[in-house]
Amino acid sequence: MKRKLIITACVFLLIVVEATAQKGFVPVKELTTESNTLNYKLAGKQYYNTIIPSGTVFLYDDWKDGYVQLINGDRYDNLSLKYNIYLDELIEINNRSVTMIMLDKNTISEFGFYNQKNDEPTVFKKMYYPKNPDGDYYFNPLYEGNLKLVVRYRSLEEETGLYKDSYGIMRNTKYSSYQYYYVIFPDNRFEKFKLKRRSFVELFEGKEVKKEIRRILRRNDIFFRNDQQTIKAVQLVEEAFYSNH
Amino acid sequence: MNKKHFILFLFLVMAFALKAQEQVHLFPDRSSCVSGDTLWFNVVIINQTPDNTGNVIHIQLDDLNNHHIMKVSVVCEGNNAEGYLHVPDSLSTGVYVLKAFTNLQKSNPATIIHQKLVTIYNRFESVINLIDLPKTNTSEFGEIPDISIVSNQESSIMNVKIDLPDNICKDALELIVTARLADPFADKFSSGWVNGTISQETEKYMAVSENTGIIISGRIYSLTDGSPKPGSTVLLSIPDTLPYFDYCIADEQGRFFFYIRNVIGAGNLVLQELTDNQEDTGMELFQNYIETPGINSEEQVLTNEQRSFSSDIVKASYFDKFFYHSQSLSSDTFSIRKDFTYPFYGPPTKSFYPKLFIDLDNFTEISREILRGVQYRVRKEQASIRMLDYGTESIFAGEPFKLFDGIPVFDPGFFNDMGTNKIKRVDAVFYKRFFGDLRFDGVLAIYSNNPTLSWIESIPGVSLIHCNYLQPALRWNFSNKTSRYANIPNFEKVFYRERMEHIQSDNNFSFETSDIKGDILIEVIAVCKGNEIYQSRKIIENRKQRVIDKTGN
């Protein structure tokens, strides 16, 4: 009888906790000196997960360890991060308040995800994108010289035919992920290109220049099959035409 | 034999450790001054470890018995800094001690503080007969070898030529040249420094590197029994156009700290506890002085020459203030560098400007008519505020975080009588906001038309503290030129001071001597590679001078 009572009480408590969580309240833990830091505090607003019927809105679906650097130079390491490429926002899980926080983009200069041991982290830098819609976006810099090569990851909601999602609800949209490659010229001009020789050559002006770039790509067997080849292409063009900027 | 070797090894290790530790050297522009004067100084850090990114040096003025008078904090450019001390008007005549240190040095028991002795004459004492003379050994820098200091005087203009040897020109990183009145009393012990160690009583809490910022630390305690309040959340706010906000959780001794960066000058800060019951909270700030052993002294009767000099510069100081009063340095500068575009609560979801609407008498009416999404209710004399939560599309169950002119306010009834004529702007954040580990159920920030801090005094548990942050960077620039006014006597005690980084073998300069009777002292300090510092001095007789008589003519 007593055991039954305890089980009933536990189930009741669980229901209450669940109900509270659904309302968006976070469990309040007593703060300790662990909260203290010499850095400017990370600021943001609560992030609410939305149901994604198909595809993903994150760069990585799992929480990954990474770092965040603020615009004043302060750096936070060993954070659990997710990059929402649909909203172009960085999400942090705050272990002390057990909450997902969408960090204020205006305070961040860059962030990165740690890769396996001794590997360089995958870095994302906030840059001002001057084209429509202009604003600050996170870009993954692959090469940073006089010419820069950056990648923007995006998830777009696209219309599809009607289908039932995993909850049995009828849907007509899905989220698809894309990578867009840009060359940033010394005058801070962003030019998008596809990973094809013709698209890359078209970024540059002048018949002779294009001819020379085509020759460089041909001589160096560059077919834009991977990031290394794309980086090399930008480096070679920089050496040939932009080295004295 | 082995024991001997071990002792020798130990001695070598200790000597190396002492040489390798960070040292701060202080070079004041004068050996004596009159209370109320501004004393300028240069500081140089040598042996700074590469991992130490700190660039802030604290300079404190103590008396010989280690009583603290004042302190300033200056920011280094490279390894040197320049600053000044406004010597308090009321300081009594005596020898005082200038101490320079970095915050990191406080945690190192082996730190040697290079204390400079400076004599201060009280400006209200017309005749000074006795001064406590420090009875201690001073350490001296090595002389600059083969230096030549030659001068010639044409009327009141003194031309000086300093020839430096080639090896000093090659090795010197900087050269500080000063020409000033020689004080027959103070210059007996002004060339060297007194080594001092940091005493145990020095507060070592948060002895970390400071980079263009200072650590402000203190203690939170219960007013009832004085016991510390561990785990309390202490909030700090600095009112400004973009309000500064931070928090700290007190440790088991009730201690808290804040690292305030890029704040220049002197200004107010507000401290309070994040609690429902602020009435039982007391707070005190640690002063961040260092404690060193006092310096023994014995009373000494001044000679006629010393007495006459002190009397002359006290009189000169009076006339200098009389004639050149407007040239005193401003001490009320205050600025915060804004690294971030928005306040700590992020971009407001909505900003309201009540003055654009019809006149409304109180906050209840303002919330009803203007502040969409903000519910202000007063029931049975109890006020409450609730805000929309755009994240969950509902209303927050708790009170929002409320700010008035950037300072947190916990009683919603505080806003009751505020009408449209008082409020300039209202920022509302309709999201659950986080700042570090603090969580706010929305933010309501109200900015008044005429921000003042007088209202803080009426709120128990809130401390309003005037704080000296980093000293504004000013350069010693009121001399190195000819007389300011031809028909007004010149009462300067320091005639020329220059810090040079491009060092030549021959250095020529000239300056106008003052109308105060006395010899001139030329001092050359060379900071060289390999952390070597050399110093040379030469006393020059001032032949052409106007002598101030008892009426000051």
Interface residues (C-beta under 8 A of the other chain):
Chain A: K23 G24 F25 V26 V28 E30 L31 T32 T33 S35 N36 T37 L38 Y40 K41 L42 A43 G44 K45 Q46 Y48 L70 I71 N72 N94 R96 S97 T99 I101 D104 N106 T107
Chain B: V208 G231 T233 D246 Y247 C248 I249 A250 D251 F257 Y259 R261 D339 F340 T341 Y342 F344 Y345 G346 P347 D389 G391 T392 S394 A397 V429 Y431 K432 R433 F434 F435 G436 D437 L438 R439
